[in-house]
Structure formats: C-alpha cells, structure tokens
Amino acid sequence: MRAGGRAVLIERIRILIVEDDPDMAELVSDLVEAEGWTPLVAPSAEAAAAVLAHETVHLVLVDHNLPGTSGRTFAQRLRAQTNIGIVMVTAAGSAADRVLGLETAADDYVVKPFEPIELTARIKAVLRRTIPSLKPESEREPEPASLRLGDWSVDLKNRRAVCLSDPAKSLTSAEFTLLEILAETPNMPVSRAHILDRLGAESDRYIDRNVDVLVLRLRRKIERNPDLPRHIKTRRGKGYVLDTDDGEPAP
C-alpha cells in the first residue's frame, strides 16, 4: 500500500492468519477476504515471524495450539516488540481457556468453534483500537493545525516548519512527514509498522530500524536535548509519541 497524503486512510487491511490446520486457515482466509481485507497465512510461529519481517501487517490472528513455538509464546514475543493488534484463537471454551486468551498479551480472543460474524466483529474492534485512522470521527483527538515545539513553529496545514532561533535550519521531506504522522494522533503511541506504512512511496527505502534513525534525525533538530526528548518520546513496545503537553500552541 502506498499512502499519497497525510490524511489518507489505510487502503487495504492485511491480516496475518497463524494457523497450522489448512482447512481452518482457508475458512478464515475466506472470511477475511469477504470483509475486503487481505489475508496472509503462516502455518507456524516461525513462518509468521518471517512474514512480519517482510510484509506490512495490521493485525495477527493466531491459534493458541501451534507446532513448535506455541501461539501463546509467539503472541508474548510479538507484544514485546510492537503494538500491532493480536487476536488469539483458543480451542476450548472453559473459563480458564478464556482467561488464557487475554493473558497471552492478545487484544482479544475467540473460542473455536466460532461464528463468522463473531470473528469479524472482534477483528474490527481491535483494528479500531490499534489503528487511529479507523476510529469514528467522534472518538478521534483533533489533529492540530499548528504546533510550537521548543524553538520550532510548525504549520501542518501548509507543511512549513521554521526554527525561530535559527531560520537557516530546515526539515527534510521525510522528517516533516514523520512529524505529520505523529501529529495525527498527538499524545498517543504510533508503531514503527504504521510509520513505515504511512511513509508511502518512500517506504521502500526504509526498514524498521531506519525509522529509529529518522526519529533520531528529527530529534536532533527539534529537541533542545535529543538525549532527553520533551516532544518526540519513545514508548517501549508501542512506538513513538508526539508529546504536545510540553509544547505551547503556535500563535
């Protein structure tokens, strides 16, 4: 997917289905396609990790009982690295199994056998929570038209950033785009995967760690002390946050 502008929504949601039963994987894939989403299938946690390393994925639907690394362990490892949506599928319906579905670091769970409408409803609910652009307008925090970040006055509407103490300083296109992405959901974490997705045509030049480099470059320009950032903060396991509470609204 290529995002052509700052207000463009994700065009096609990609769901990774981690399921070793071919018949079940095909059934869920059909449900995912029927909703207009793109299914990706992996028969094991190891195969799923390989997919995530090369593909943009917006939600992972993982079976609890997998060969090799269990679905529970895979979900825990994934949650430690990212805030991507995770829905756990458990085989039994006991109270203990239902609690287990949420103790794996998953955002939600569904018990087999499940009704198609239940599965898609749970996926939609998690997507709305984990992808800010999918939230109803009434639930979104308004995007600011301008920001004051330290010495910088940022006009998001006209894509202009001026350093008041040193007008010779400027932001590159990629640095400004990163600032725009973070400003769309101020004071909320934005995952590396979402940043990569929103970089659009430039994303072919970036991988996960390159996002960290881009953040560091922006911090060195925006922050008075890049080692103790006030505005562009890291949320471990979740991504980056544009903290506007410490800034002053631009006049």
VEXPAGU-960213 format. One line per 3 residues: number of its first residue (from 1); their letters; for each residue x, y, z of N, C-alpha, C. Coordinates in nm, 4 decimals, padded with zeros to 6 digits. Example, Ala and Ser with C-alpha at 12.3 -4.5 7.8 and 13.67 -1.06 7.14 Angstrom:
# VEXPAGU-960213
1> AS> 01.3190 -00.5690 00.7800 01.2300 -00.4500 00.7800 01.3200 -00.3300 00.7800  01.2850 -00.2250 00.7080 01.3670 -00.1060 00.7140 01.2900 00.0030 00.7870
This chain:
# VEXPAGU-960213
1> MRA> 00.0842 -00.1198 00.0000 00.0000 00.0000 00.0000 00.0871 00.1240 00.0000  00.0458 00.2211 -00.0767 00.1175 00.3468 -00.0819 00.0219 00.4579 -00.0395  00.0612 00.5357 00.0599 -00.0208 00.6463 00.1070 00.0200 00.7716 00.0329
4> GGR> -00.0747 00.8365 -00.0306 -00.0403 00.9523 -00.1108 -00.0444 01.0833 -00.0361  -00.0955 01.0880 00.0861 -00.1048 01.2140 00.1594 -00.1262 01.1886 00.3059  -00.1220 01.2944 00.3835 -00.1217 01.2799 00.5276 -00.2562 01.2358 00.5822
7> AVL> -00.3679 01.2608 00.5080 -00.4986 01.2241 00.5594 -00.5532 01.0969 00.4960  -00.4710 01.0264 00.4184 -00.5167 00.9067 00.3501 -00.5298 00.7916 00.4486  -00.6441 00.7224 00.4464 -00.6621 00.6078 00.5320 -00.5929 00.4871 00.4706
10> IER> -00.5682 00.3847 00.5524 -00.5108 00.2616 00.5012 -00.6068 00.2024 00.3994  -00.5595 00.1755 00.2776 -00.6468 00.1334 00.1697 -00.6939 -00.0104 00.1856  -00.6078 -00.0990 00.2314 -00.6450 -00.2388 00.2438 -00.5763 -00.2997 00.3655
13> IRI> -00.6564 -00.3425 00.4589 -00.6058 -00.4031 00.5812 -00.5483 -00.5407 00.5493  -00.4324 -00.5708 00.6093 -00.3670 -00.7002 00.5888 -00.3687 -00.7775 00.7209  -00.4296 -00.8960 00.7173 -00.4455 -00.9805 00.8352 -00.3569 -01.1040 00.8204
16> LIV> -00.2694 -01.1260 00.9174 -00.1854 -01.2457 00.9182 -00.2550 -01.3541 01.0001  -00.2847 -01.4662 00.9357 -00.3526 -01.5790 00.9996 -00.2481 -01.6854 01.0304  -00.2219 -01.7074 01.1584 -00.1217 -01.8060 01.2008 -00.1981 -01.9298 01.2459
19> EDD> -00.2076 -02.0276 01.1566 -00.2929 -02.1448 01.1776 -00.2331 -02.2641 01.1039  -00.2110 -02.3759 01.1760 -00.1488 -02.4928 01.1147 -00.2494 -02.5870 01.0489  -00.3787 -02.5689 01.0760 -00.4821 -02.6505 01.0136 -00.5198 -02.5872 00.8792
22> PDM> -00.4873 -02.6525 00.7656 -00.5131 -02.5923 00.6337 -00.6604 -02.5579 00.6110  -00.7507 -02.6450 00.6576 -00.8937 -02.6194 00.6371 -00.9388 -02.4957 00.7149  -00.8930 -02.4844 00.8398 -00.9283 -02.3676 00.9198 -00.8662 -02.2410 00.8610
25> AEL> -00.7412 -02.2513 00.8161 -00.6738 -02.1358 00.7565 -00.7489 -02.0881 00.6324  -00.7974 -02.1832 00.5528 -00.8729 -02.1458 00.4316 -01.0058 -02.0809 00.4681  -01.0724 -02.1356 00.5703 -01.2004 -02.0795 00.6140 -01.1832 -01.9355 00.6609
28> VSD> -01.0830 -01.9110 00.7456 -01.0611 -01.7759 00.7969 -01.0167 -01.6823 00.6847  -00.9359 -01.7330 00.5930 -00.8932 -01.6508 00.4792 -01.0130 -01.6040 00.3983  -01.1084 -01.6941 00.3777 -01.2297 -01.6572 00.3026 -01.3089 -01.5500 00.3768
31> LVE> -01.3164 -01.5612 00.5101 -01.3878 -01.4609 00.5895 -01.3188 -01.3250 00.5794  -01.1858 -01.3282 00.5856 -01.1075 -01.2049 00.5776 -01.1269 -01.1375 00.4416  -01.1211 -01.2169 00.3354 -01.1403 -01.1615 00.2011 -01.2807 -01.1064 00.1828
34> AEG> -01.3801 -01.1729 00.2432 -01.5185 -01.1268 00.2312 -01.5382 -00.9892 00.2929  -01.4525 -00.9528 00.3901 -01.4595 -00.8215 00.4531 -01.3794 -00.7165 00.3760  -01.3135 -00.7582 00.2680 -01.2331 -00.6645 00.1896 -01.0913 -00.6501 00.2394
37> WTP> -01.0502 -00.7377 00.3316 -00.9141 -00.7357 00.3825 -00.8272 -00.8342 00.3053  -00.6971 -00.8228 00.3195 -00.6039 -00.9134 00.2526 -00.5511 -01.0155 00.3527  -00.5750 -01.1468 00.3281 -00.5239 -01.2474 00.4207 -00.3820 -01.2911 00.3847
40> LVA> -00.2998 -01.3096 00.4868 -00.1687 -01.3713 00.4735 -00.1692 -01.4901 00.5686  -00.1173 -01.6048 00.5256 -00.1267 -01.7267 00.6059 00.0122 -01.7798 00.6397  00.0300 -01.8193 00.7659 00.1536 -01.8828 00.8111 00.1150 -02.0034 00.8962
43> PSA> 00.1764 -02.1210 00.8725 00.1393 -02.2421 00.9474 00.2066 -02.2557 01.0832  00.2976 -02.1657 01.1162 00.3701 -02.1746 01.2425 00.4153 -02.0369 01.2870  00.4592 -02.0282 01.4125 00.5102 -01.9017 01.4640 00.6354 -01.8593 01.3895
46> EAA> 00.7199 -01.9575 01.3552 00.8434 -01.9271 01.2834 00.8133 -01.8697 01.1454  00.7163 -01.9302 01.0769 00.6779 -01.8789 00.9446 00.6134 -01.7412 00.9561  00.5366 -01.7195 01.0632 00.4726 -01.5893 01.0840 00.5765 -01.4805 01.1062
49> AAV> 00.6817 -01.5125 01.1824 00.7883 -01.4150 01.2075 00.8552 -01.3752 01.0773  00.8717 -01.4700 00.9853 00.9326 -01.4404 00.8553 00.8427 -01.3479 00.7738  00.7110 -01.3699 00.7802 00.6171 -01.2831 00.7087 00.6226 -01.1413 00.7646
52> LAH> 00.6221 -01.1293 00.8970 00.6228 -00.9976 00.9609 00.7503 -00.9198 00.9316  00.8582 -00.9910 00.9032 00.9853 -00.9239 00.8743 00.9851 -00.8589 00.7367  00.8941 -00.9007 00.6487 00.8967 -00.8511 00.5108 00.7654 -00.7883 00.4638
55> ETV> 00.6591 -00.8031 00.5415 00.5284 -00.7549 00.4982 00.4697 -00.6577 00.5998  00.3891 -00.5640 00.5507 00.3116 -00.4769 00.6386 00.1872 -00.5527 00.6824  00.1703 -00.5702 00.8113 00.0564 -00.6437 00.8667 -00.0115 -00.5550 00.9704
58> HLV> -00.1443 -00.5510 00.9681 -00.2184 -00.4640 01.0587 -00.2784 -00.5385 01.1769  -00.2943 -00.6704 01.1648 -00.3476 -00.7497 01.2752 -00.3036 -00.8935 01.2561  -00.2757 -00.9614 01.3690 -00.2370 -01.1025 01.3659 -00.3440 -01.1836 01.4373
61> LVD> -00.3956 -01.2840 01.3683 -00.4914 -01.3786 01.4253 -00.4155 -01.5086 01.4466  -00.3910 -01.5452 01.5715 -00.3003 -01.6570 01.5999 -00.3692 -01.7656 01.6818  -00.3544 -01.8899 01.6349 -00.4088 -02.0046 01.7069 -00.3219 -02.0352 01.8281
64> HNL> -00.3849 -02.0692 01.9393 -00.3092 -02.0961 02.0617 -00.2226 -02.2210 02.0489  -00.2765 -02.3249 01.9839 -00.2045 -02.4517 01.9714 -00.1350 -02.4597 01.8361  -00.0070 -02.4266 01.8341 00.0721 -02.4317 01.7120 00.1857 -02.5314 01.7294
67> PGT> 00.2315 -02.5911 01.6202 00.3503 -02.6773 01.6299 00.4743 -02.5927 01.6559  00.5708 -02.6480 01.7284 00.6902 -02.5700 01.7600 00.6589 -02.4654 01.8641  00.6933 -02.3420 01.8378 00.6626 -02.2317 01.9302 00.5119 -02.2152 01.9426
70> SGR> 00.4614 -02.2145 02.0642 00.3168 -02.2045 02.0847 00.2652 -02.0673 02.0456  00.1358 -02.0603 02.0195 00.0745 -01.9324 01.9875 00.0856 -01.8343 02.1031  00.0768 -01.8857 02.2253 00.0889 -01.8001 02.3429 00.2269 -01.7351 02.3494
73> TFA> 00.3317 -01.8151 02.3312 00.4680 -01.7618 02.3345 00.4904 -01.6635 02.2206  00.4400 -01.6971 02.1019 00.4551 -01.6086 01.9865 00.3885 -01.4735 02.0126  00.2673 -01.4762 02.0697 00.1963 -01.3512 02.0987 00.2714 -01.2670 02.2004
76> QRL> 00.3279 -01.3321 02.3015 00.4034 -01.2589 02.4028 00.5270 -01.1928 02.3426  00.5966 -01.2651 02.2550 00.7150 -01.2088 02.1901 00.6759 -01.0930 02.0983  00.5664 -01.1112 02.0273 00.5211 -01.0066 01.9349 00.4816 -00.8812 02.0114
79> RAQ> 00.4109 -00.8993 02.1242 00.3680 -00.7832 02.2016 00.4868 -00.7069 02.2598  00.5952 -00.7759 02.2897 00.7144 -00.7103 02.3431 00.7830 -00.6233 02.2381  00.7518 -00.6475 02.1105 00.8178 -00.5752 02.0017 00.7312 -00.4682 01.9378
82> TNI> 00.5985 -00.4824 01.9467 00.5108 -00.3934 01.8720 00.3736 -00.3850 01.9378  00.2956 -00.2832 01.9001 00.1592 -00.2717 01.9496 00.0579 -00.3137 01.8441  00.0993 -00.3970 01.7481 00.0100 -00.4485 01.6463 -00.1062 -00.5232 01.7108
85> GIV> -00.2231 -00.5203 01.6489 -00.3383 -00.5910 01.7026 -00.3184 -00.7412 01.6996  -00.3545 -00.8077 01.8091 -00.3419 -00.9534 01.8186 -00.4741 -01.0105 01.8682  -00.5290 -01.1067 01.7932 -00.6476 -01.1805 01.8360 -00.6074 -01.3264 01.8497
88> MVT> -00.6272 -01.3840 01.9689 -00.5899 -01.5219 01.9969 -00.7104 -01.6132 01.9742  -00.6860 -01.7274 01.9114 -00.7905 -01.8274 01.8906 -00.7613 -01.9458 01.9823  -00.8550 -01.9776 02.0725 -00.8382 -02.0907 02.1630 -00.9333 -02.2020 02.1226
91> AAG> -00.8935 -02.3268 02.1499 -00.9705 -02.4420 02.1031 -01.0843 -02.4792 02.1961  -01.0692 -02.4541 02.3248 -01.1709 -02.4947 02.4213 -01.2471 -02.3746 02.4729  -01.3592 -02.4040 02.5419 -01.4444 -02.2941 02.5855 -01.4542 -02.2781 02.7346
94> SAA> -01.3618 -02.3375 02.8087 -01.3685 -02.3254 02.9541 -01.3299 -02.1848 02.9985  -01.3675 -02.1502 03.1205 -01.3333 -02.0173 03.1736 -01.1832 -01.9986 03.1765  -01.1092 -02.1056 03.2129 -00.9636 -02.0955 03.2206 -00.9047 -02.0632 03.0843
97> DRV> -00.9573 -02.1258 02.9791 -00.9056 -02.1006 02.8449 -00.9382 -01.9589 02.7990  -01.0521 -01.9080 02.8403 -01.0876 -01.7720 02.8011 -00.9959 -01.6700 02.8674  -00.9648 -01.6935 02.9943 -00.8698 -01.6049 03.0625 -00.7340 -01.6140 02.9957
100> LGL> -00.6938 -01.7360 02.9584 -00.5651 -01.7559 02.8933 -00.5563 -01.6760 02.7641  -00.6694 -01.6650 02.6939 -00.6684 -01.5915 02.5676 -00.6240 -01.4482 02.5830  -00.6527 -01.3873 02.6988 -00.6143 -01.2487 02.7222 -00.4828 -01.2370 02.7986
103> ETA> -00.4429 -01.3438 02.8675 -00.3167 -01.3400 02.9401 -00.1966 -01.3589 02.8483  -00.2199 -01.3868 02.7224 -00.1099 -01.4063 02.6282 -00.0628 -01.2748 02.5691  -00.1122 -01.1629 02.6153 -00.0803 -01.0302 02.5617 -00.1633 -00.9985 02.4390
106> ADD> -00.2639 -01.0813 02.4095 -00.3525 -01.0538 02.2971 -00.4499 -00.9417 02.3326  -00.5018 -00.8740 02.2285 -00.6005 -00.7685 02.2496 -00.7399 -00.8269 02.2701  -00.7618 -00.9451 02.2151 -00.8917 -01.0105 02.2278 -00.8724 -01.1584 02.1965
109> YVV> -00.9764 -01.2374 02.2167 -00.9687 -01.3799 02.1883 -01.1022 -01.4253 02.1313  -01.1006 -01.5401 02.0645 -01.2225 -01.6025 02.0156 -01.2066 -01.7526 02.0353  -01.3151 -01.8187 02.0728 -01.3105 -01.9610 02.1051 -01.3683 -02.0429 01.9901
112> KPF> -01.2954 -02.1475 01.9501 -01.3463 -02.2412 01.8499 -01.4493 -02.3350 01.9144  -01.5552 -02.3712 01.8415 -01.5941 -02.3182 01.7100 -01.6590 -02.1814 01.7262  -01.6355 -02.0924 01.6309 -01.6883 -01.9573 01.6409 -01.7763 -01.9270 01.5201
115> EPI> -01.8662 -01.8337 01.5404 -01.9496 -01.7857 01.4305 -01.8704 -01.6834 01.3496  -01.8798 -01.6851 01.2176 -01.8063 -01.5874 01.1351 -01.8299 -01.4434 01.1774  -01.9527 -01.4097 01.2123 -01.9835 -01.2711 01.2498 -01.9120 -01.2321 01.3781
118> ELT> -01.8923 -01.3307 01.4696 -01.8209 -01.3011 01.5932 -01.6737 -01.2722 01.5657  -01.6125 -01.3542 01.4815 -01.4709 -01.3346 01.4495 -01.4472 -01.1999 01.3834  -01.5275 -01.1684 01.2814 -01.5056 -01.0415 01.2111 -01.5357 -00.9216 01.3012
121> ARI> -01.6322 -00.9354 01.3914 -01.6639 -00.8255 01.4828 -01.5469 -00.7994 01.5779  -01.4841 -00.9058 01.6268 -01.3709 -00.8896 01.7174 -01.2504 -00.8307 01.6442  -01.2280 -00.8744 01.5205 -01.1186 -00.8185 01.4412 -01.1408 -00.6692 01.4181
124> KAV> -01.2623 -00.6315 01.3814 -01.2927 -00.4906 01.3565 -01.2721 -00.4062 01.4825  -01.3137 -00.4598 01.5971 -01.2987 -00.3852 01.7214 -01.1516 -00.3616 01.7546  -01.0678 -00.4634 01.7348 -00.9248 -00.4487 01.7634 -00.8609 -00.3529 01.6641
127> LRR> -00.8985 -00.3605 01.5378 -00.8440 -00.2694 01.4371 -00.8765 -00.1244 01.4715  -00.9975 -00.1000 01.5186 -01.0346 00.0379 01.5547 -00.9522 00.0885 01.6721  -00.9165 -00.0022 01.7635 -00.8375 00.0390 01.8797 -00.6907 00.0610 01.8443
130> TIP> -00.6391 -00.0170 01.7498 -00.4953 -00.0138 01.7224 -00.4571 00.0733 01.6037  -00.5546 00.1096 01.5194 -00.5269 00.1966 01.4048 -00.6128 00.3216 01.4190  -00.5538 00.4323 01.4645 -00.6316 00.5529 01.4937 -00.7175 00.6018 01.3776
133> SLK> -00.6695 00.5863 01.2539 -00.7443 00.6388 01.1397 -00.8744 00.5633 01.1146  -00.8906 00.4456 01.1771 -01.0132 00.3683 01.1597 -01.1179 00.4011 01.2657  -01.0817 00.4836 01.3641 -01.1773 00.5200 01.4670 -01.2835 00.6147 01.4100
136> PES> -01.4065 00.6084 01.4630 -01.5070 00.7076 01.4215 -01.4576 00.8486 01.4518  -01.5004 00.9436 01.3716 -01.4565 01.0827 01.3887 -01.4805 01.1326 01.5306  -01.5918 01.0900 01.5921 -01.6265 01.1387 01.7250 -01.5297 01.0934 01.8324
139> ERE> -01.4523 00.9854 01.8038 -01.3596 00.9307 01.9033 -01.2168 00.9771 01.8825  -01.1897 01.0490 01.7738 -01.0529 01.0902 01.7455 -01.0190 01.2218 01.8141  -00.8962 01.2319 01.8592 -00.8473 01.3583 01.9131 -00.8169 01.4507 01.7965
142> PEP> -00.8679 01.5742 01.7990 -00.8470 01.6629 01.6847 -00.6989 01.6817 01.6526  -00.6685 01.6768 01.5248 -00.5307 01.6989 01.4810 -00.5012 01.8486 01.4813  -00.3946 01.8917 01.5457 -00.3648 02.0353 01.5499 -00.3253 02.0877 01.4128
145> ASL> -00.3599 02.2143 01.3854 -00.3209 02.2765 01.2585 -00.1800 02.3320 01.2665  -00.1358 02.3621 01.3898 -00.0018 02.4155 01.4079 00.0504 02.3741 01.5449  00.1816 02.3753 01.5571 00.2466 02.3329 01.6804 00.3608 02.4269 01.7148
148> RLG> 00.3881 02.4404 01.8421 00.5102 02.5045 01.8866 00.5889 02.3986 01.9622  00.7004 02.3579 01.9073 00.7860 02.2559 01.9667 00.9211 02.3186 01.9945  00.9414 02.3613 02.1179 01.0660 02.4279 02.1511 01.0822 02.5551 02.0696
151> DWS> 01.1915 02.5641 01.9940 01.2187 02.6814 01.9106 01.1492 02.6742 01.7751  01.0753 02.5684 01.7505 01.0175 02.5471 01.6186 00.8695 02.5822 01.6160  00.8306 02.6524 01.5108 00.6901 02.6780 01.4816 00.6540 02.5936 01.3590
154> VDL> 00.5567 02.5047 01.3766 00.5240 02.4084 01.2713 00.3824 02.4338 01.2208  00.3706 02.4614 01.0925 00.2420 02.4811 01.0253 00.2114 02.3529 00.9490  00.1277 02.2659 01.0087 00.0985 02.1373 00.9469 00.0128 02.1513 00.8218
157> KNR> -00.0753 02.2494 00.8207 -00.1645 02.2668 00.7060 -00.0871 02.3024 00.5801  00.0112 02.3900 00.5932 00.0887 02.4353 00.4765 00.2260 02.3705 00.4665  00.2500 02.2713 00.5538 00.3758 02.1959 00.5530 00.4980 02.2890 00.5614
160> RAV> 00.4993 02.3713 00.6651 00.6117 02.4616 00.6883 00.6587 02.4481 00.8323  00.7900 02.4416 00.8501 00.8492 02.4364 00.9841 00.9621 02.5371 00.9898  00.9548 02.6272 01.0870 01.0546 02.7341 01.0994 01.1171 02.7293 01.2376
163> CLS> 01.2490 02.7293 01.2404 01.3213 02.7376 01.3675 01.3417 02.8849 01.3985  01.2749 02.9342 01.5023 01.2760 03.0768 01.5321 01.4132 03.1255 01.5760  01.4917 03.0385 01.6380 01.6244 03.0791 01.6841 01.7308 03.0663 01.5763
166> DPA> 01.6996 02.9892 01.4712 01.7956 02.9699 01.3618 01.7191 02.9402 01.2337  01.6717 03.0442 01.1641 01.5915 03.0252 01.0423 01.6634 02.9477 00.9326  01.7941 02.9321 00.9428 01.8675 02.8565 00.8412 01.8412 02.7069 00.8533
169> KSL> 01.7961 02.6637 00.9678 01.7652 02.5220 00.9865 01.6378 02.4856 00.9115  01.6313 02.3619 00.8650 01.5114 02.3162 00.7953 01.4948 02.1665 00.8150  01.3741 02.1179 00.7877 01.3460 01.9752 00.7945 01.3426 01.9177 00.6538
172> TSA> 01.3928 01.7951 00.6394 01.3811 01.7275 00.5108 01.2360 01.6831 00.4920  01.2018 01.6425 00.3703 01.0658 01.5963 00.3427 01.0296 01.4778 00.4297  01.1221 01.3826 00.4462 01.0941 01.2643 00.5276 01.0767 01.3015 00.6746
175> EFT> 01.1570 01.3955 00.7236 01.1461 01.4376 00.8629 01.0122 01.5062 00.8887  00.9690 01.5906 00.7938 00.8411 01.6583 00.8123 00.7261 01.5587 00.8051  00.7362 01.4617 00.7126 00.6319 01.3596 00.7013 00.6200 01.2806 00.8307
178> LLE> 00.7328 01.2471 00.8909 00.7304 01.1772 01.0197 00.6590 01.2616 01.1246  00.6882 01.3895 01.1283 00.6240 01.4793 01.2246 00.4730 01.4842 01.2001  00.4332 01.4865 01.0742 00.2897 01.4853 01.0403 00.2220 01.3585 01.0911
181> ILA> 00.2876 01.2452 01.0688 00.2306 01.1166 01.1108 00.2081 01.1145 01.2614  00.3074 01.1598 01.3360 00.2952 01.1622 01.4816 00.1897 01.2623 01.5272  00.1775 01.3732 01.4540 00.0823 01.4779 01.4916 -00.0622 01.4389 01.4647
184> ETP> -00.0854 01.3367 01.3819 -00.2223 01.2941 01.3541 -00.2895 01.2366 01.4785  -00.2098 01.1792 01.5676 -00.2633 01.1256 01.6930 -00.1742 01.1739 01.8075  -00.1787 01.3027 01.8394 -00.0894 01.3575 01.9432 -00.1107 01.2899 02.0771
187> NMP> -00.0001 01.2711 02.1482 -00.0005 01.2107 02.2819 -00.0444 01.0647 02.2822  -00.0420 01.0001 02.1646 -00.0726 00.8579 02.1535 00.0413 00.7886 02.0803  00.0778 00.6657 02.1214 00.1887 00.5970 02.0551 00.1539 00.5558 01.9130
190> VSR> 00.2517 00.5687 01.8243 00.2385 00.5268 01.6848 00.3459 00.4219 01.6582  00.3061 00.3056 01.6107 00.4006 00.1957 01.5923 00.4937 00.2205 01.4735  00.6089 00.1545 01.4753 00.7015 00.1622 01.3632 00.6346 00.1123 01.2353
193> AHI> 00.5555 00.0043 01.2475 00.4891 -00.0520 01.1293 00.3952 00.0502 01.0660  00.3222 00.1247 01.1503 00.2300 00.2259 01.0967 00.3074 00.3399 01.0317  00.4191 00.3786 01.0938 00.5012 00.4851 01.0356 00.5538 00.4426 00.8995
196> LDR> 00.6032 00.3194 00.8903 00.6521 00.2674 00.7619 00.5414 00.2694 00.6579  00.4220 00.2267 00.6991 00.3090 00.2217 00.6066 00.2728 00.3608 00.5565  00.2743 00.4599 00.6476 00.2356 00.5950 00.6113 00.3436 00.6715 00.5355
199> LGA> 00.4689 00.6227 00.5410 00.5742 00.6885 00.4633 00.5484 00.6738 00.3145  00.4579 00.5817 00.2796 00.4122 00.5714 00.1428 00.5216 00.5362 00.0453  00.5363 00.6178 -00.0592 00.6301 00.5887 -00.1667 00.7730 00.5810 -00.1169
202> ESD> 00.8001 00.6440 -00.0031 00.9352 00.6417 00.0494 00.9655 00.5146 00.1282  00.8616 00.4324 00.1571 00.8817 00.3207 00.2474 00.9733 00.2134 00.1925  00.9912 00.2065 00.0602 01.0830 00.1080 00.0038 01.2255 00.1326 00.0515
205> RYI> 01.2548 00.2559 00.0934 01.3907 00.2884 00.1363 01.4095 00.2683 00.2858  01.3014 00.2302 00.3540 01.3092 00.2200 00.4984 01.2792 00.0785 00.5465  01.3447 00.0396 00.6539 01.3101 -00.0793 00.7286 01.2877 -00.0350 00.8721
208> DRN> 01.2534 -00.1301 00.9570 01.2148 -00.0964 01.0938 01.3159 -00.0063 01.1635  01.4433 -00.0416 01.1586 01.5446 00.0357 01.2296 01.5717 00.1698 01.1633  01.5449 00.1811 01.0333 01.5619 00.3102 00.9676 01.4645 00.4128 01.0227
211> VDV> 01.3479 00.3670 01.0718 01.2535 00.4584 01.1356 01.3183 00.5193 01.2589  01.3914 00.4365 01.3355 01.4611 00.4879 01.4540 01.5625 00.5953 01.4152  01.6313 00.5726 01.3036 01.7304 00.6700 01.2562 01.6609 00.8005 01.2176
214> LVL> 01.5472 00.7889 01.1498 01.4722 00.9073 01.1094 01.4236 00.9842 01.2324  01.3778 00.9122 01.3340 01.3353 00.9764 01.4581 01.4528 01.0485 01.5231  01.5688 00.9840 01.5242 01.6873 01.0462 01.5830 01.7243 01.1750 01.5097
217> RLR> 01.7178 01.1734 01.3768 01.7478 01.2937 01.2984 01.6519 01.4063 01.3323  01.5225 01.3718 01.3449 01.4233 01.4748 01.3767 01.4452 01.5288 01.5171  01.4777 01.4403 01.6104 01.5045 01.4853 01.7476 01.6229 01.5820 01.7522
220> RKI> 01.7262 01.5538 01.6768 01.8452 01.6394 01.6791 01.8145 01.7803 01.6308  01.7102 01.7934 01.5492 01.6720 01.9258 01.5003 01.5681 01.9926 01.5903  01.4718 01.9140 01.6400 01.3599 01.9691 01.7154 01.3902 01.9863 01.8636
223> ERN> 01.4554 01.8857 01.9206 01.4749 01.8838 02.0650 01.5951 01.9686 02.1081  01.5816 02.0373 02.2195 01.6944 02.1111 02.2751 01.7987 02.0146 02.3313  01.7524 01.9008 02.3839 01.8429 01.7956 02.4303 01.7909 01.6632 02.3737
226> PDL> 01.8453 01.6182 02.2599 01.7956 01.4954 02.1963 01.8041 01.3727 02.2858  01.8963 01.3730 02.3831 01.9095 01.2583 02.4729 01.7983 01.2540 02.5784  01.7345 01.3684 02.6019 01.6212 01.3771 02.6951 01.5060 01.4479 02.6241
229> PRH> 01.4467 01.3817 02.5258 01.3451 01.4487 02.4428 01.2192 01.4868 02.5208  01.1698 01.6047 02.4932 01.0457 01.6531 02.5547 00.9258 01.6312 02.4644  00.9496 01.6265 02.3342 00.8387 01.6267 02.2386 00.8221 01.4948 02.1639
232> IKT> 00.9308 01.4338 02.1209 00.9228 01.3092 02.0452 00.9768 01.1983 02.1347  00.8842 01.1277 02.1985 00.9210 01.0320 02.3022 00.9023 00.8877 02.2551  00.9764 00.7982 02.3179 00.9675 00.6558 02.2881 00.8771 00.5881 02.3904
235> RRG> 00.7865 00.5030 02.3419 00.7060 00.4180 02.4287 00.7464 00.2742 02.3998  00.8212 00.2151 02.4900 00.8770 00.0829 02.4672 00.7675 -00.0184 02.4329  00.7888 -00.0898 02.3221 00.6930 -00.1894 02.2776 00.5734 -00.1320 02.2059
238> KGY> 00.5630 00.0007 02.1991 00.4472 00.0628 02.1355 00.4836 00.1549 02.0197  00.6001 00.2174 02.0245 00.6401 00.3054 01.9161 00.6805 00.4426 01.9665  00.6378 00.5477 01.8952 00.6773 00.6842 01.9279 00.5553 00.7718 01.9519
241> VLD> 00.5738 00.8729 02.0351 00.4649 00.9638 02.0730 00.5092 01.1076 02.0510  00.4234 01.1882 01.9909 00.4456 01.3326 01.9866 00.3762 01.3917 02.1082  00.4545 01.4320 02.2054 00.4015 01.4868 02.3306 00.3821 01.6365 02.3132
244> TDD> 00.2571 01.6780 02.3015 00.2266 01.8202 02.2846 00.1990 01.8892 02.4175  00.1932 01.8126 02.5269 00.1634 01.8728 02.6574 00.2748 01.9657 02.7020  00.3974 01.9340 02.6599 00.5113 02.0178 02.6996 00.5318 02.1353 02.6052
247> GEP> 00.4610 02.1320 02.4936 00.4785 02.2385 02.3965 00.3745 02.3460 02.4145  00.3920 02.4559 02.3465 00.2976 02.5660 02.3507 00.2321 02.5788 02.2140  00.1005 02.6020 02.2095 00.0356 02.6194 02.0809 00.0962 02.7368 02.0045
250> AP> 00.1159 02.7162 01.8778 00.1689 02.8253 01.7955 00.0627 02.9324 01.7787  00.1027 03.0574 01.7753 00.0038 03.1657 01.7641 -00.0610 03.1646 01.6262
